[in-house]
Amino acid sequence: MGGPVEDHDVPGGRRYLPIAEHGLIGDLRSVALVGTGGTIDWYCCPAFDAPSVFASILDAERGGCFELAAAVPARTKQFYFPDTNVLITRFFTEDGVGEVQDFMPVDGTSAEAERHRLIRRVVCVRGSIPFRTRVAPRFDYGTRPHTIRLSGETAIFEADGLALALTATMPLETDGPDVRGDFKLSQGESAVFALDKVGGGVLPRRCAHTEAEEQFAATVAYWRRWLSASKYRGRWREMVHRSALTLKLLTYAPTGAIVAAPTTSLPEQLSGERNWDYRYVWVRDAAFCVYALLRLGFTGEAEAFMNFVTRHISPGDGKPSGPLQIMYGIDGRTELPETTLDHLEGHQGSAPVRVGNAAADQLQLDIYGALIDSIYLFDKWAKPISSDQWDDVCALVDWVCENWDQPDEGIWETRGGRKNFLYSRLMCWVAIERAIRIANRRGLPADLPRWRECRDTIYRRIMSRGWSKARRAFVQHEDGDVLDAAVLMMPLTKFIAPTDPKWLSTLDALTEELVSDSLVYRYDPQASPDGLRGDEGTFSICSFWYVEAMVHAGRIDEARLAFEKMLTYANHLGLYAEEISHTGEQQGNFPQAFTHLALISAAFNLDRALG
């Protein structure tokens, strides 16, 4: 659990909580990040990729926040109500103990879903404690002014295009563009604050104590009912289930989309430029999510994503970068222009803050393997794909057969020019190989002679030009000698036997050059320039791939130790960002779907090996 936390100062005296000192709540449409001090530092309404209302994690002064905390010095601890996404932040003071219960009701009825209600219930559980709150929205990433109307215990914040209603069971007062409140609770007493999106037929509605209690119980019941479908009974149940609950929070219920992360521009390196907007659907990340959720028995989410693929990811898009984009908006849109918000200083002063993602137009051939592998697994474990879906698969595989040998930007979205990346070749092989499996198992029509010939050509190309005799290892790109952790996927995709001498030699080379205390770097930017300044931390998905590769190679004890070490780098709630710094801090967007889905897969395979 989280203990006392040091804030990080930045020039000007503003203070930032580290990225890891946050928990996540959500309603399958958007999320809020709640700091260990009780402040909501990030919230976009009404959807993941909508402009922010609270963004103090990106600019402590201009971003906006929702503070709710003890008004006296307190130690804080944060935990999830067991088996749910209801977050509890506890305050331990000299005179008592209190807690803030944060949650967003998951409501299936369209009218209530449009409310996007965020409930913050404060309870004094021992003694008595003074509390304070300050609600300071800053609409449209802090660029759009708003008006405020206060009537009794209801405040309406109104900006052009969006209105939010704050209702409370305690008196509120205005403070410039904000509202604040001070109140004292004794043991057994509580206060409720509810933030609703209003307008379009949704009217402000006070959230009384009884309604808050009912919605708390209903939200707990929803998450426990959802999690009860999990088939995982292994050794790391708590971490695996937290990862599953986190992946579920990253799904967008209206379309079945799965976002890579719910934040933008949290830095991969403080003061670096590696800050990106991850609030979109990466075909690769989402397809891997489907694999992880299917592993645990969550077929509904897999089916919802397959429906998203069918509706929005059409092979007929006709883009110059291929029949598919590498990423889409949560509503399926294809235009994701990248802009910089220069008025925001960035997390701990780490500008730039970016919205949109220019990598959408890159060519990344590996996405076809990730997507078709997930379709193969869905067809095998969940539900047979339809004839129309098979036609789409055939169109994709035919395109891969024509285009697999192009240089591309690769899985890591380098901005240093296209290369013949081994991982891209590998996943093109996966795309064709899995499609052949579906055709054979289901007796579906396909140009099998052509597909097999192409699959075998890719195999031989990888074995001849992806292997470095000098390094005794498979390398990042053809005819090079740079190592890359992406090749850890070679045995995981069943391309090579996990005990093949060439593979074991590669594993040893990766261990020597890219692994630090079980943590794995993607590649060395000095040896393989990626067009960006600065260094980065270890890449957490690669660390879990490393565990799995060692499991398959029979190095079970080493794999288990690496896995257990990796678990110590999670935050107090079991959440991970994209990377881990050399001092053990979480870096990058948070929490990251990639990391959590890889944790699930590594735990599953390690459990199976341990028996």
N, C-alpha and C positions, 0 to 999 in steps of 0.2 A: 504494500500500500504506500501511497505517497506521503512523505514526511515534509518537514519544513523545506522550502525551496528558495534558492537564491534567484532573485530577479537579475536580469542582465541590464546594466545601464548602457545608454547610448548617448552620444553628444547631445547636449540640451537637457539632460536630466530625465528624459522619459524612460520608462522601465518596461521591459519585455519579459514575459515568462518564456523559458525554453520551449521549443516545439513539443517535446515529450510531455510537458506538464499540462496536458489537456486530455479530456475525455470527449466522446462523441455521442450525440443523440440525434435522432432523425425520424422522419415519417414516411420514408420510401419515395420522397419527392425532393427533399432538401435535408440538410443537416446543420447542426450548430456545434461548435467546439467550445467546451466549457473548461476554463482554466482551474487549476487546483486551488486558487484563491476565491473561486465562485463567480468569476466574470466570464460572460459569453464574449469571446474575442473574434468569432467568425460566424456569420450567418447570412446566407443568401436566400431571398424570398422572391417568388414562390418556388424556385427550382434550383438544382445544383449550380447551373450555369447562369442564373440570373445575377444582376449586379448586387453587390453586397449591401447589407443594412448595417451590420456590425463587422468591422475589419480592423480592429485595433491590433490584431496579430501582424498586420502589414504596415500599420502606422499608428503608434500609440496615441498620437494627438489628433489626427484627422480622420481616423478610420471608424470611430464609433464603437460603443460597447454597451453591455447590460451588466452593471455591477450589482451583486447581491451578496453581502458578507457580514460577519460580525463587525460591530463598530468599535471593538476593543481588540488589543493584540490577541492573536489566536494561532495555535498550531492547526494545520488542516490535513485531512486524509480523504482520499477519494476512492470509491469502489463502485462496482455495478451491483445493483440488486440482483441476487443470484439468477443466472440463466435468462437475463433480460438485457435490453438496451436502456434501462432506466438508471440514471447516474445519480449517485449520492455523494455530496461533498460535506464532510463533517468539520465542525469548528470546535476546538477544545480551548476554552478560556478559563480564567481563574475562578469565575463564578458559575460556570455551567458548560453544558455541551449542547450544541445545536446542529442541525443539518439542513441542507438545501437538496430537495429532490427535483431533479430536472428530467423532463421527458416530453416527447411529442406524440400525442395519441395517433395511432394508425387506424384511420377510419375508412371503411370500405364505401360508405355512402358519399356520393359525389359532392353534395352540398357541404358536408362537414370536412371532406378532404380539401376543399377549396379554402377553408378557414386557415389551414396550416398552423394549427394552434400549438403554441409552445408554453408549457406550464412549468412554473417554478414555485414549489411549495416549501416554505420554511417551517421547521418544527423545532421547538426547544424540548430536548429530551431529558435534561437534568438542569437544576438550578434556574438561573435566569440570565438572559443575554440581550444586550442592545444590538440591533441590526440596522444596517443602512442599505438603501438601494439608489442607484442612479441609472436611468435609462436614457441613453444618448445615441439615437439612430443617426447615421450619416448616409443618406440614400445615394444610390448609384456610385459606389466606390468613393463616397465623400464629395461628389461634385454637384449634387442637386439639393438646393435649399428646401426646407419644409416648414409648414406651419404647425402650430400645436393648439389644440382646444382641450381644456380641462374642465370636466364637469363632475364634481364629487370625487368618486373613486375610479373614474374612467378618463383616460387621456387619448385623444386621437392625434396621431402624427400623420400629416398629409403632405406628400410630395407629388409632383407631376407624374401620374401613372401608377401610383401605389399609395395605399393608406393602411396604416397599422393602428389597431386599437389595443391599448394596455388597460386591463381592468385589474383592480386590486381589492383586497379586503382590508386594506389599511389606507389612511389618508395620503394623498399625493400632493405635491406642490410643484409649480413650474420653476425652472431655473434656466432662463434664457431659452435655448432651443430644446432643453432636456426636461425631464421630470425627476424629482428625487423624493425620498421618503425616509423618515427615521422612526423606528418603533422598537418597543421592548417586549420580549416574550418570556413568560415564565413556564416552568415545566408543564408539558401537556398542551400548551397553546401553539397555534400555528397561524401562518398568513399565506395567502395565495396570490400570485401574480400570473396573469395569462396574457400572452401577446398573440393577437389574431390579425390575419390579413382580412380586411373588410372592403366592402364595395362589391358591385356586380351581384347584388342580391344577398350578400352575406353581411349581416348587421352585427354591431358590437353586442357581445353577450357576456355578462358578468360571470365569472367562474367562482361560484360560492364554495364554501368548504365541502359541502356534500358532493357537489359535482366534481371537485378536484379529487376527492376520495374515490368516487366511482370511476373516473377516467384513469386514475393511477392503477386501480385494480384491473380495469379492462386492458390497459397497456401491458401490465405484467402478464396477464393471461394470454394476450396475443403472442408475446415473445416466447413464452414457455410452450405454448401450443405449437408454434412454428418449430422450435428447437427439438421438440419431442420426436420429430420425424427423423432425426439423425440416427444413423446406424453405427456411429463410431463408439466403440466401447474400450478403446485402448488406454495406454498408460498416461497419455497427455490430454486427457479429456477436457480439462478446464481450458487449456490453451487452444486446442482445436476448436472447441465450441465458441470461444471468444472470437476466434478468426472467422468462423462461419457467421456469427451474429454481425460481425463487422462487414463481411462481404454482402450480407443481406441489406445492411444500411446503405451500401453503395449501389443498390439497384433502384432504378426509376420505374415505379409501378405502372404509370400510364402506358409505357411503351415496351417494358422489358429490358431496356438498356442497362448496362453496367458501366459505371464510370471508373477511370483508373485511380482517381483519388478525388476527395471532395474539396480540395483547396487549389489555389494558384500561387505560384511564385514564392513558396517557402524554399529557402535557398539550399542547394546541394552543397554549397560552401559559403560560409559567412563572408560577405564583401566580394563574392564572386559574381559571375554573370549567368550561372547555370540555374536560372529561375524560370519555371515553365508553368503553363496553365494545364492542369490535368483533369478538368471537370468534363471530360468528353469520353466517348466510347472508342477505345482503341480495340480494333478487331482482335489483335493478339491477346491483350490483357483479358478481354471479356471471354474469349474462347478458352483460355486457360482457367478462368473462373468457373466456366461451365464444367470443365473436367473436375475441379475440386469439389464443387457442389454435388455433382453426380456421384463422386466417390462416397460422399456422406449420405446419399439417398435423397437429396433435394431435387427431385425431377421437375417440380413446378417452375422453379427459377430457370432451369435449363430450357424448358419448353418456351417460357416467356422470351428468353433471349433468341431462341431459334425463330420465333415469330417476328422478332425485331429484324433478324437477318433477312427473312423472307420478304418483309415489307419494305425495308429500307436499303439493304445492301445488295443491290441488283447487279448481276454480271453485265448488264447492258448499259452501265453508266457512261461508257465511252470516254473515260478520262485518259489523257496522254500517259499518266502514271500507272495505267492498268485498268482492269474492269472494276477493281475495288479501290477505295481510298483506304489509307491506314487507320483513319479515325473519322467519326461522325458525331454530330450533335446528339444529345439525348432524345431529340425528337426526330432524328434521322437526317437532319439537314447536312449539307456537304460544305457550305461556306463557313469557314472558321478563321476569318482574318485576324492576324496577330497585331495588337497595338500595345504601346507602352503607356502606363499611367504615371507620368512624371511628377505629379503632385503628391504621390505616396512615397515615403522614404524606404519602404521595404522592411521586412522583419529584421530587427536589430540593425537597421540602417543599411540592409542589403538590397539596394536597388539593382536592376529594374524590377518593377511589378508589371507583369504581362497579362493581357487578356486575349484569348484566342490562341491559336497555335499554327505557326507557319509550316510545321512539319506535316500538316495534313496533305500537302501536295507531293510529299516524297514518295519515291519508289522503294518499297520494302517487301521483297519477294517472300520473306518468311511468313507473312500473315496468311498466305494461302494454306500452308501446312497446319498452322495453329487452328484455323477455321475448319478445315476439312477433317482434321483429327477430332475436333469437338463434335462435328456432325456424325462422324463414325461412331463415337462413344455414345452419343445420344440415341442413334439408331439401334445400337447394341443393348444399352442398359435401360433406356427410358421408353422410347416409342418409335416405331418404324417411320422413316421420313416419307413424305408424300412423293408422288410422281413428279409434281412441279419442282419440289426441292431437289429431286435427283437430276432433273434437267439443268437446274442451276449449277449443281456440282459438276456435271459433265462439261458445261460451258467453262467453268473455272479451270478444270483440269486440262481441257484442250488449250486454254490460254497459257497455262503454266508450261505445257509441252512446247509451246512456241517460244516462250520468253524466259525460261529459267536461267539461261546463260548470260543474261544482261548484268553488268555491274549495277549495284544499287546502294542506297544509304545504310541499309542494314538495320538490325534489331535496335541498336543503340542510337539511331537517328543522328548519326554524326553530321556535322555541317562542314566537313573537311573534304568533300568530294566523294564520288561513287567508287566503290571497289568491288572485286569479285569475292564477297564474303562467304566463308565456308558455311556459316550458320544459315544464310539465305539458301544456299544450295541444298543443305541438309533438309530444310523445311519444305523445299520444292519436292524433294524425294518423298517426304512424309505425305504431302498432298496427293501425289499420284498413288503411292503404295496403299494409303487408307481407302482411297476411292476404289482401287482394284479389289480390296477386301469386301467393301460393301457390295460391289457388283457380283462378286463370286458368292457371297453368302445369301444374297437376295435373288440371284439370277436376273439382275437388271441389265438392260442393254448398254453396251459401252464399246468403245474402240480399243479393246483389250490388247491386241498385238502392238498397236502404236504406244499405248500407255506403258506396257511392260518394257518395250525397247527404250523409251525415254527414261523410265525409272532406272534401268540398268546403266544407261549412259551416264546419268548423274552420279550413280554409285561409283563407277570407275573413275570419273573425273575427280571426285572428292578424294578417293584413295590415292590417286596419282599426284594431283596438284595441290591438295589440301594437307598433305603430309610433308613435313620437313625432316629430311635425313639428318641435317645438322643439329636440329633441336630435339630429334627423336620424339616428335609430338605433332599432333594436328594443330594447325595455326589459324590465325584470324582470317586471313584472305589468301587466295591462290598465289603460289610462288613467293610467299613472304616467310618471315620467321618470327612474327609477333604473336604472342600468346593471347588468348581471349577466353574468358570464362564461359562464353556462350557455347563452346564446344562440349561443355559438361552435359549438354542435351543429347549428345550422340548415342550413349547407351540408353538414356531414358526414353528415346523415341524408337528404340529397337533397331537402330541403324547398324550398330556394331555390338558384338558380344561384350558384356561388361568385364570379361576376363581375357579378352583378346590382348596379346602382348603389346600391340601398338597402342591400344587404349590405356593399359596400365602404365605404360611409359609416359603417355600424355598426362595422365592423372598425377604422376610423380612430378612432372615438369610444372604443372599448374600449382601443385602444392608448394613447390620450392619458390616460385616466382610471384604468384598472385594471392597466396593465402597468408593471413596474419592472425594468429590466435583463433583459428577456425573461421575467421571472416575473410570474404573473398572480394578482391577488386575485379571490376569488369575487364580492364586492360590497363596498360600503362600509357597515359596520354603523352608522355615524353617519347615513347617508342612508336606510338601510333597517333599522330596529331589528329584531333577531331574538330579543329576549326574554332575552338573555344579557349579562352584564357582560364588559368587556375587549375587546381587539382580537385579531386572529389573523394568522398569516403568510400568505404567498402559497400558493395551492392548487396542488399539483404536477400533478394531472390537468388542470387548466385551462391550465397552461403548455404541456402537450403538445397539448391541443386547439388552442391558439393556433398552434402550429407547423403543425398539419394544416390549419387554416383558411387560413393564409398560403400553404401549398403549393397548395391548391385555387384560391386567388385569383391564382396565378401569381407570387407574391412569393417566388421560390425562394431567392434569396440571403439575404433576411431570415430566412426560415424555417430555413435551414441554420445561420445564426449563432445564432439563438435556441435551436435544438436543441443545438448544441455547448456553448453556455453552460449550458444546463440539465444537461448531462452532468457539468459541473464541480461541481454541487451534490450529486451522489451521494456516498455514503460510500465508504470505501476499498475496499469489496467490490462497489460498484455497486448498493447498496440505497438505497431511499428510504422515508421516512415519509410522512405525509399532507401536511404543510406545510413551508415553509422560512421561518425567521425573517428579520427585516431584517438580521441579521448573518450569515446563511447557514447557520444551524444547522438540523438536522432537528427537526421538532416533530410531536407527535401519535403515534398508534399506528404500530408499526413491525414489519416492513415492511408497506407498504400495497398491497393488490392493485390498487386503482384506479390508482395512479401507474404501476405496472409494466405494466399492460395498455395504458395510454395511451402509454407509451414505445414498446411494440411496434408499435402502430398508426401512431404518428408516424414511426418509423424506416422502416416498410414503405412508407408513402406518399411520404416524402421520397426514399427510394431510387428509387422508380418514376419520380418527377419528374426526378431527376438523370440517369436513364438508365443 
